[in-house]
Amino acid sequence: MKRYHCAVELAVDVIGGKWKPVILAQLKEGVHRYGELRRRMPGVSEKMLTQHLRELEADGLVLRESREGRVPHVEYRLSEEGERLRPVLQALYDWGARRAADRGIAFEPLPIH
């Protein structure tokens, strides 16, 4: 078992990196299909999105649910453990929005499909 010296070290090990927090923030807004996540995150490759979704699922933060129907699809949502990250994700969003406003940084609008 990996040893940690600080709770932040453990948290960053699980949710750190460029894309995991963004995936979690998208799922904080609700259930999304894979294609929806790809459109909402135009900078991530399919390989990285798939890999990170699998890792977040393995870590118990994301639930993957296959839906049967006329058009079968897969949906992703935060697990109960992932829901506990909601205030943390909101705090990161608020901090980023304040920093962007203070520095005159504009966000690019998402592509519409």
C-alpha positions as CSV (number, residue, x, y, z in Angstrom):
1,M,0.0,0.0,0.0
2,K,1.3,3.5,-0.9
3,R,2.2,5.7,2.0
4,Y,1.3,9.3,2.3
5,H,2.6,12.0,4.6
6,C,-0.2,14.5,4.1
7,A,-4.0,14.3,3.3
8,V,-3.5,16.7,0.4
9,E,-0.9,14.4,-1.1
10,L,-3.5,11.6,-1.1
11,A,-6.2,13.8,-2.6
12,V,-3.9,15.1,-5.4
13,D,-2.8,11.5,-6.1
14,V,-6.5,10.5,-6.7
15,I,-7.9,13.5,-8.4
16,G,-4.8,15.4,-9.6
17,G,-3.6,16.1,-13.1
18,K,-5.0,18.2,-15.9
19,W,-8.2,16.3,-16.7
20,K,-9.5,14.5,-13.7
21,P,-10.7,17.6,-11.9
22,V,-12.3,18.8,-15.1
23,I,-14.1,15.5,-15.6
24,L,-15.3,15.6,-12.0
25,A,-16.5,19.2,-12.4
26,Q,-18.4,18.3,-15.5
27,L,-20.1,15.4,-13.7
28,K,-20.8,17.6,-10.8
29,E,-23.3,19.4,-13.1
30,G,-25.1,16.1,-13.8
31,V,-25.1,12.8,-15.7
32,H,-23.3,12.8,-19.0
33,R,-22.7,10.5,-21.9
34,Y,-19.2,9.9,-23.1
35,G,-19.8,12.1,-26.2
36,E,-21.2,14.9,-24.1
37,L,-18.0,14.9,-22.0
38,R,-15.9,15.0,-25.2
39,R,-17.7,18.0,-26.5
40,R,-17.5,19.8,-23.1
41,M,-13.7,19.1,-23.0
42,P,-12.4,19.7,-26.5
43,G,-8.8,19.7,-25.4
44,V,-8.8,16.1,-24.1
45,S,-8.0,13.2,-26.4
46,E,-10.3,10.2,-26.5
47,K,-7.6,8.0,-25.1
48,M,-7.0,10.3,-22.1
49,L,-10.7,10.8,-21.4
50,T,-11.3,7.0,-21.5
51,Q,-8.2,6.3,-19.3
52,H,-9.2,8.9,-16.7
53,L,-12.8,7.8,-16.6
54,R,-11.7,4.3,-15.9
55,E,-9.3,5.4,-13.2
56,L,-12.0,7.6,-11.5
57,E,-14.3,4.6,-11.7
58,A,-11.7,2.3,-10.2
59,D,-11.1,4.8,-7.4
60,G,-14.8,4.9,-6.6
61,L,-15.5,8.5,-7.6
62,V,-17.4,7.9,-10.8
63,L,-20.2,5.4,-11.8
64,R,-20.4,4.0,-15.3
65,E,-23.8,2.8,-16.3
66,S,-24.7,1.0,-19.6
67,R,-28.2,1.9,-20.9
68,E,-30.0,-0.4,-23.2
69,G,-32.6,0.9,-25.6
70,R,-33.1,1.8,-29.2
71,V,-29.7,3.4,-29.1
72,P,-27.5,1.8,-26.3
73,H,-25.2,4.2,-24.6
74,V,-23.1,4.7,-21.5
75,E,-23.7,7.3,-18.9
76,Y,-21.3,8.6,-16.2
77,R,-22.2,10.2,-12.9
78,L,-20.5,11.0,-9.6
79,S,-20.7,8.2,-7.1
80,E,-21.6,8.8,-3.4
81,E,-17.9,9.3,-2.7
82,G,-17.6,11.6,-5.8
83,E,-20.5,13.6,-4.5
84,R,-18.4,14.4,-1.4
85,L,-16.1,16.3,-3.7
86,R,-18.9,18.7,-4.7
87,P,-17.8,21.6,-2.3
88,V,-14.2,21.1,-3.3
89,L,-15.0,21.3,-7.0
90,Q,-17.2,24.4,-6.4
91,A,-14.4,26.1,-4.4
92,L,-11.9,25.4,-7.3
93,Y,-14.4,26.8,-9.8
94,D,-15.0,29.9,-7.7
95,W,-11.3,30.5,-7.2
96,G,-10.6,30.0,-10.9
97,A,-13.4,32.4,-11.9
98,R,-12.1,35.1,-9.5
99,R,-8.6,34.7,-10.8
100,A,-9.7,34.9,-14.4
101,A,-11.7,38.1,-13.6
102,D,-8.8,39.6,-11.8
103,R,-6.4,39.0,-14.6
104,G,-8.8,39.7,-17.5
105,I,-8.7,36.1,-18.7
106,A,-11.7,35.1,-20.9
107,F,-12.9,31.6,-21.3
108,E,-13.5,30.2,-24.8
109,P,-17.1,29.2,-25.4
110,L,-17.8,25.5,-25.9
111,P,-18.4,24.3,-29.5
112,I,-22.1,23.8,-30.2
113,H,-23.0,20.5,-32.0
